[in-house]
Amino acid sequence: MARQIAFLTLVLAVFVAGCADRAAVSASDPELAEFIELMIPKRIEIRPHMTKAVNVDEAGGADQIEVVIAAYDSYDDPVKAVGVFQFELYTFRPASGDRLGQRLAYWETPLTRESQLEYWDRVARFYSFPLDGKGLDIKPGRYILVASLRGPSDDRLTSEYEFDYAHEAPTSK
């Protein structure tokens, strides 16, 4: 009987300890701030071999940009991002200190729960954005795509990708 009482006392003590209130985590907690600092994106990179201008409607030049972009934390591991992705497409200005020519298009994609589900590739661990270029007619030539990630604290990460577009006319059969 004494064993049973000792066992029940031990079980009750464990149960009460397990139900005890834990200290609330505060946004100003240094450990939380350190954790967040380690896990949020520190750089973004437009994936050069996967990002391209495409001709969806088969008429004229490219009318869509398929952007593949990755965000990396302080360990250089791919992570999801928080904030707003902004994309700008420029013509290339040769023989100039400022390579950005005329801005052709601007896109903005807030990273909401829905957009995370739509654009995040869980296997490859990057984002894939089909940027619709309605009214955009990209002619053969050299272009610069600038991607920016504006975070919740208004910090900004950027990546540039210079690429050539050579439209291949459909062959007649």
Secondary structure as UniProt FT lines:
FT   HELIX           2..18
FT   TURN            27..28
FT   HELIX           30..39
FT   STRAND          43..46
FT   TURN            48..50
FT   STRAND          52..54
FT   STRAND          64..72
FT   TURN            74..75
FT   STRAND          78..79
FT   STRAND          84..92
FT   STRAND          100..110
FT   HELIX           113..119
FT   STRAND          120..121
FT   TURN            122..125
FT   STRAND          126..132
FT   TURN            134..135
FT   STRAND          141..150
FT   TURN            152..153
FT   STRAND          156..165
//
